[in-house]
Structures are given as structure tokens and as C-alpha cells.
Amino acid sequence: MEVKVETTYGATKKFIAAGLESFNRRHMTRSPPKSFAITAKENGKVRGGLMAEGIGEWMLVSLLWVEDGFRRRGYGTSLLRKAEAEAKGRGAKGILVDTFSFQAPAFYKKQGYSAYGQVNDFPEAGMIWYRFRKTL
């Protein structure tokens, strides 16, 4: 057996992700994962977006980003509300999201999410990684 570290791993990442997804689908037969993405545009240009992955009866927001000059203008709220509506329409019972202390914990709290876990000093000293959830 050969085991090695790869620093350029596009094809490897796809292979591993496909294998894990196939394995997971065999165990989550009631509601297979269904992913989606949402964009927020102004004048035809994308200014923010959200990516979510359906896992069983839950949605996991894997990415939510708004361009610097467009933050605090309702883009994040609009993206999150659209994702919640989409998730609910797909039968999800709740949404999960991770964020760091330097990102958006106050934003998620304001949107009705509650923290259910944290790791201190991650990704580095003085920072916190939070896990949030919201029941739909």
C-alpha cells in the first residue's frame, strides 16, 4: 500500500467525495441529499451566494458569502431566508451552519439560529468555531 500527501487534489477530492456520498446514500434511504446554490445579484452581477447540502432530513449551509461592499444591506438575510424556504419546501426539518467568531455568529443569532457547540482557539488562538442550528 502506498499512502501519500497530495497538495493538488482536485480529482482526488472529487473521487473521495463521490465515494463517501455513495456510501452515505446507502444508509440514508428515506431522504437522499439534495444540494442547491442561491445567488444575490445587483445589476446582473453576483454580489453574494449560498451553497447548501441536503443531508437526510436536514440542510447544511456549507458556504454563505457576501461581497465586502454589499454587507449589512440585507443580502445575507435574503440569501438565508431563501435557503430556509427552499429547505422547508424540500422537507427539511432544520438547518445547520458553522461560522467562526470573526465571521457571523451575531448574524446567525439575529436570524433565529441557536449555538449548539463551539471549539475554542480554532482555527487559531483567540478564535472560536461555532455550530448553529435552526428548526424549520
N, C-alpha and C positions, 0 to 999 in steps of 0.2 A: 504494500500500500504506500502511495506517495501522498503526503499532506503538505501543502504549501500555502503561503500567504500571497494573495494577489492584490495589487494596488489599482489595477484597471480591471474592473469586474462587471461590465455591462452585461455581457452574455451569461456570465456565471450567475449574476443576481437574478436574471430572468429565469434561468434553469432552476435555481433553488426555490424561487417564489412559486413557480409553476408546480414543482413537486410538492411543496407544503400545501398549496391551495388544493391540489388533487387529494392529498391525504385528509385535509380538513373537511372537504365536501363529503367524503365517505362517512364522516362522523356527525355532520350537521345536516341531516337529510330533510328536516322539516322546513328549513328556510335557507337555501344556499346564498352565499354572499352576493350582493349586487352593488357594485361601485358606481359612483357618479361624480361629476365635477360641475361647479357653478362658477360663472364669471360675472363680474360687475364692470360695466363699461361706461365711459363718458366720451361722447363724440366719436364713437366707434372704436375707441382704444381701451383695451383691458387695463383696468386700474386695480383690480384685486381678484382673488379667486379662492375657492374652497374645494378640497377633494375629500370625499368620504367613502368609506368602505363598509359595506353591509356584512356583518358577521353574525350569523344566526338571526336572532330577533333584535339585534342592536345595530346602531350605526356608529362607526368610529370616524371622527373628523381627523384625518391624517395631516392635512395642511389647511391653514387659513392665513392668507396674506393680503395686505392692502398696501399699495404704494405709499411711500412716506408722505407726499404732499396731499394725499387724499384720506388720511386717517382723521378720526374724530369728526367725520362728515356723514356718518351713517352707513358707510359701505360694509363694514364688518357686521353690523347689526342686520342689515339687509341680507347679506350672504348667509349668516347663521339662521335667520328666520326662514329663508327659502330652503335651506338644508333640513331644518326641523320639519317643515311641511312636506318635503319630499320623503323624508324618512318615515314620517307618520303615514303617508299615502302608500308606502311600501310595506306597512305593517310592523314597523319597528316599535318597540316599547320604550326605547330610550336612546340617548346619545352620549357617547364618551368622547372626551378630548383631553389631551395633555398640553401643558404650557409651562414655560419657565417663569420665574419671578421677574425677570427683566422683560418679559413679553406681555401677557394679557390676563393675569389672574383676576384683576378687578373687573375687567370687561366681562369675563365669563360669569362672575358672581352677579353682576348687574343684569345679565341675561337670564338669571334664574338657575344657574348651574351651582352645584354644591361640590366642594372638595371632598374626596374620599381617600386621598392618600398623598403623600409627599416624600421626597427624598432630599434631605438637606445636603449642601455642598456638592450639588450636581447641576450642571456639568463641571463646575469648579467651585472653589471655596467661596462661601458667602451667597451662593445662588441656591435656588430651590426649584425642583421639578415637581409640579402639581399634576394630579389626575382629577378631572371633574366629570360629573355626570348630571344628566337631566332626564327625568321620566317624562315621556310624552303623553 
